């Protein structure tokens, strides 16, 4: 019978990132509801679709970075950096592809889409930043002895 090695406890830095991810997701949900209501009232159904698409694309673009950092937290800094750069390039290509695919369509308000996308990115990034800044994490972590 083989024993599984003990898993390392979550570091204070990873806990801070998880909190930032949770708060960023909550801020995105609130923004999505507010923006959908506002643009739905201003532009009708196209405004609603524009707001939903903009919030989804803008919010996910920023939130995926935190997800990748949390997912690669137990790897070396080189691996984390490589994965971050790779996912950044992939996100950029996907975002360009989505915008290009949406360009000829007219079921959504372009104005609602663009403004909500930019606001979503700013709100989620600001929320994550505040969560990280307010999180108390030690500069170094003690190594458990064998």
matplotlib code that plots the C-alpha trace (Angstrom):
import matplotlib.pyplot as plt

x = [0.0, 1.4, 0.8, 0.1, 2.6, 1.2, 0.0, 1.6, -0.7, -2.1, 0.3, -0.8, -0.1, -2.3, -5.1, -4.8, -5.2, -8.2, -9.8, -9.1, -10.6, -13.7, -14.1, -13.4, -16.0, -18.6, -17.8, -18.2, -21.6, -22.8, -21.5, -23.1, -26.5, -26.2, -24.9, -27.5, -30.3, -28.9, -28.2, -31.4, -33.4, -31.4, -31.1, -33.6, -32.6, -29.5, -28.2, -28.8, -26.8, -24.0, -23.7, -23.8, -21.2, -18.9, -19.0, -18.4, -15.4, -13.9, -14.3, -13.1, -10.0, -8.9, -10.0, -8.2, -4.9, -5.6, -6.9, -3.6, -1.5, -3.4, -3.2, 0.6, 1.4, 3.1, 5.4, 8.6, 8.6, 9.8, 6.8, 4.4, 5.9, 5.8, 2.1, 1.2, 2.7, 1.2, -2.3, -1.9, -1.2, -4.1, -6.5, -5.4, -6.0, -9.3, -10.5, -9.5, -11.3, -14.5, -14.6, -14.0, -16.8, -19.2, -18.4, -20.8, -23.6, -26.2, -28.1, -26.1, -25.4, -21.7, -21.7, -23.0, -20.5, -17.4, -18.2, -19.2, -16.1, -13.7, -15.6, -15.6, -11.9, -11.3, -13.7, -12.4, -8.8, -9.4, -11.3, -8.5, -5.9, -7.6, -8.1, -4.4, -3.3, -5.5, -4.5, -1.9, 0.8, 4.3, 7.3, 8.8, 7.2, 8.8, 9.9, 8.7, 11.5, 11.8]
y = [0.0, 3.3, 6.5, 9.7, 12.4, 15.3, 18.1, 21.5, 23.9, 26.8, 29.7, 33.1, 34.4, 31.9, 32.6, 36.3, 35.4, 33.2, 36.0, 38.5, 36.0, 35.6, 39.3, 40.0, 37.5, 39.1, 42.6, 41.3, 39.8, 43.0, 45.0, 42.6, 43.1, 46.8, 47.2, 44.9, 46.8, 50.2, 49.3, 47.2, 50.3, 52.6, 50.4, 47.5, 44.0, 45.0, 46.9, 44.0, 41.7, 44.2, 44.6, 40.9, 40.2, 43.1, 42.1, 38.4, 39.1, 41.9, 40.2, 36.8, 38.3, 39.7, 36.9, 34.2, 35.7, 35.2, 31.7, 30.8, 32.2, 30.2, 27.1, 27.4, 28.5, 25.3, 25.3, 27.1, 30.8, 29.9, 27.7, 30.2, 32.9, 30.8, 29.8, 33.4, 34.6, 31.7, 32.3, 36.1, 35.4, 32.9, 35.4, 38.1, 35.9, 34.7, 38.2, 39.4, 36.4, 37.0, 40.7, 39.9, 37.3, 39.8, 42.7, 41.8, 40.8, 43.4, 41.7, 43.7, 47.3, 48.1, 51.1, 49.0, 46.2, 48.5, 50.6, 47.6, 45.7, 48.5, 49.1, 45.4, 45.1, 48.2, 47.1, 43.5, 44.6, 47.3, 44.8, 42.2, 44.9, 46.1, 42.6, 41.8, 45.1, 44.5, 40.9, 40.3, 38.0, 37.5, 38.5, 35.0, 31.7, 29.3, 26.0, 23.0, 20.8, 17.1]
z = [0.0, -1.0, 0.9, -0.9, 0.0, 2.0, -0.1, 0.7, 2.5, 0.6, 0.8, 1.9, -1.5, -3.2, -0.7, -1.6, -5.3, -4.6, -2.7, -5.5, -8.0, -5.9, -5.4, -9.1, -10.1, -7.8, -9.1, -12.7, -11.8, -10.3, -13.3, -15.7, -14.0, -13.8, -17.4, -18.8, -17.1, -18.2, -21.8, -22.0, -21.0, -23.4, -26.5, -25.9, -26.7, -28.7, -25.7, -23.5, -25.7, -26.1, -22.4, -21.7, -24.4, -23.3, -19.7, -20.4, -22.7, -20.7, -17.4, -18.5, -20.2, -16.8, -14.6, -16.6, -15.6, -11.9, -12.6, -14.4, -11.6, -9.0, -11.1, -11.6, -8.1, -7.1, -10.2, -10.8, -11.7, -15.2, -15.8, -14.4, -16.6, -19.7, -19.0, -18.4, -21.6, -23.5, -22.1, -22.7, -26.4, -26.6, -24.9, -27.4, -30.4, -29.1, -28.3, -31.8, -33.3, -31.2, -32.1, -35.8, -35.7, -34.0, -36.4, -39.2, -36.8, -35.9, -33.0, -30.4, -29.7, -30.6, -28.2, -25.3, -26.1, -26.3, -23.2, -21.1, -22.2, -21.2, -17.9, -17.1, -17.5, -15.3, -12.6, -12.4, -12.5, -9.8, -7.6, -7.9, -7.2, -4.0, -2.8, -3.3, -1.6, 1.4, 1.8, 4.5, 3.3, 4.7, 2.7, 3.2, 4.2, 6.7, 5.3, 7.2, 8.3, 7.6]

ax = plt.figure().add_subplot(projection="3d")
ax.plot(x, y, z, "-o")
ax.set_aspect("equal")
plt.show()
